[in-house]
């Protein structure tokens, strides 16, 4: 599992969901839809209409992958911080029952409000 306490792992930049669709196809359930995706140096996270999926790419070749599924239904609370004029990073903090806090930091143009709405709808 990815160590969510290491903020440097989660300086994420937006990517096209089509770029990771093939990587996530084996773990998606029928009818599940990719909504947004963000990439760090090697690892990436994907937001579907049902859960947050983190992918930790391991090893020298990058063929070994650790998939962590975090269902929105297990979110107890969340916080979003939008980017400003001088601080261009946005942040998302999620509190999951049984796991604790997950903190993601986004670079560039991440629609953090839309992600907040997605999580709110899925955690009802």
C-alpha positions as CSV (number, residue, x, y, z in Angstrom):
1,X,0.0,0.0,0.0
2,X,1.2,3.5,-0.7
3,X,2.4,5.4,2.4
4,X,-0.1,8.3,2.5
5,X,2.0,10.2,5.0
6,X,4.7,11.0,2.4
7,X,3.3,14.1,0.8
8,X,6.0,14.2,-1.9
9,X,4.5,11.0,-3.4
10,X,1.3,12.8,-3.9
11,X,2.3,16.0,-5.7
12,X,0.0,15.0,-8.5
13,X,-0.5,16.5,-12.0
14,X,-3.7,15.9,-14.1
15,X,-3.5,13.3,-16.8
16,X,-6.0,12.0,-19.4
17,X,-8.0,9.1,-18.1
18,X,-7.4,7.3,-21.4
19,X,-3.7,7.2,-20.5
20,X,-4.3,4.8,-17.6
21,X,-7.5,3.0,-18.7
22,X,-5.6,-0.1,-19.8
23,X,-3.7,-0.2,-16.5
24,X,-7.0,0.0,-14.5
25,X,-9.2,-2.2,-16.6
26,X,-8.4,-5.4,-14.6
27,X,-9.5,-3.8,-11.3
28,X,-12.6,-1.9,-12.4
29,X,-16.0,-3.4,-11.8
30,X,-18.7,-3.6,-14.5
31,X,-20.2,-0.2,-15.1
32,X,-17.5,1.7,-13.1
33,X,-16.4,4.8,-14.9
34,X,-13.1,6.7,-14.7
35,X,-13.7,10.4,-13.9
36,X,-10.3,11.9,-13.3
37,X,-6.7,10.8,-13.0
38,X,-3.5,12.3,-11.6
39,X,0.1,11.2,-11.8
40,X,3.1,11.6,-9.6
41,X,6.7,10.7,-10.7
42,X,5.7,7.0,-11.3
43,X,2.6,6.4,-9.2
44,X,-0.9,7.6,-10.1
45,X,-4.3,7.9,-8.6
46,X,-7.7,7.6,-10.3
47,X,-11.1,8.8,-9.2
48,X,-13.9,6.7,-10.5
49,X,-17.6,7.2,-9.8
50,X,-17.3,4.8,-6.9
51,X,-13.9,5.0,-5.4
52,X,-10.3,6.3,-5.3
53,X,-7.8,3.9,-6.7
54,X,-4.1,4.4,-6.0
55,X,-1.5,2.6,-8.1
56,X,2.0,2.2,-6.7
57,X,4.4,1.2,-9.5
58,X,7.2,-0.9,-8.0
59,X,10.5,-2.4,-9.1
60,X,13.1,-1.4,-11.6
61,X,10.9,-2.3,-14.6
62,X,7.7,-1.0,-13.3
63,X,5.8,-4.1,-14.1
64,X,4.9,-4.9,-10.5
65,X,2.0,-2.7,-9.3
66,X,0.2,-2.3,-6.0
67,X,-3.5,-1.3,-6.4
68,X,-5.2,0.3,-3.3
69,X,-9.0,0.7,-3.5
70,X,-10.5,3.4,-1.2
71,X,-14.4,3.4,-1.6
72,X,-16.1,6.7,-1.1
73,X,-18.7,4.9,1.1
74,X,-16.0,4.5,3.7
75,X,-15.2,8.3,3.8
76,X,-16.1,9.7,7.2
77,X,-15.1,13.3,6.4
78,X,-13.1,15.2,3.8
79,X,-11.6,18.6,3.2
80,X,-10.6,20.5,0.1
81,X,-8.3,23.4,-0.3
82,X,-8.4,25.2,-3.5
83,X,-5.3,26.8,-5.2
84,X,-4.7,30.5,-4.8
85,X,-2.7,33.1,-6.7
86,X,0.6,32.4,-5.0
87,X,0.0,28.9,-3.7
88,X,-0.8,27.0,-6.9
89,X,-1.4,23.6,-5.2
90,X,-4.8,22.3,-4.2
91,X,-5.2,19.7,-1.5
92,X,-7.6,17.0,-0.7
93,X,-7.8,15.3,2.7
94,X,-10.0,12.2,3.3
95,X,-10.6,10.4,6.5
96,X,-11.4,6.7,6.0
97,X,-12.8,4.5,8.7
98,X,-10.2,1.9,9.6
99,X,-7.4,3.6,7.6
100,X,-7.2,7.2,8.9
101,X,-6.3,10.3,6.9
102,X,-5.2,10.3,3.3
103,X,-3.7,13.5,2.0
104,X,-3.3,14.3,-1.7
105,X,-1.7,17.4,-3.1
106,X,-2.4,18.5,-6.7
107,X,-0.3,20.6,-9.0
108,X,-1.7,22.5,-11.9
109,X,-5.3,22.7,-12.9
110,X,-7.2,20.2,-10.8
111,X,-10.9,20.8,-10.4
112,X,-10.8,20.1,-6.7
113,X,-14.4,21.3,-6.2
114,X,-15.6,18.7,-8.7
115,X,-13.6,16.0,-6.9
116,X,-15.2,17.1,-3.6
117,X,-18.7,16.8,-5.1
118,X,-17.8,13.3,-6.5
119,X,-16.7,12.2,-3.0
120,X,-19.7,13.7,-1.3
121,X,-22.1,12.0,-3.7
122,X,-20.3,8.6,-3.3
123,X,-20.1,8.8,0.5
124,X,-23.9,9.3,1.0
